[in-house]
């Protein structure tokens, strides 16, 4: 009888471990999705900022060239 109770307790323990493992895997997948989305957002923001800096730089160069031309 004690052996049967021990076996049942062991099976319940294994079942609980499998449930926790399943929850952990789901949480990991959710974290991966969130991280991927955040990474994509950061890349897009970086691209926009780089483009803006490039445009501002081009604008400043053009204005400088125009001033130099006017003063000549």
Secondary structure, 3 states (H helix, E strand, C coil): CHHHHHHHHHHHHHHHHHHHHHHHHHHHHHHHHHHHHHHHHHHHHHHHHHHHHHHHHHHHHHHHHHHHHHHC
